[in-house]
């Protein structure tokens, strides 16, 4: 799993956990809704500044958007 995929999955999961639409998140982060969609679909990569803006909007630390998901224990 590459960093773009990790970021996309984490972004979507955190957005849904906060019950935010892409449009609501985009508004809170000060970016365009279509950009959020493109990030979640792994079409674009986020700059470090955008990672910070999204994390702030989601009320999480930026590293949570870049953290590789833990493998389930067997």
Buried (B, 14 or more C-beta within 10 A) or exposed (E): EEEBEBBBBBBBBBBEEBEBEBEBBBBBBEBEBEBBBBBBEBEBBBEEEBBBBBBBBBEBEBEEBBEEEEEEEE
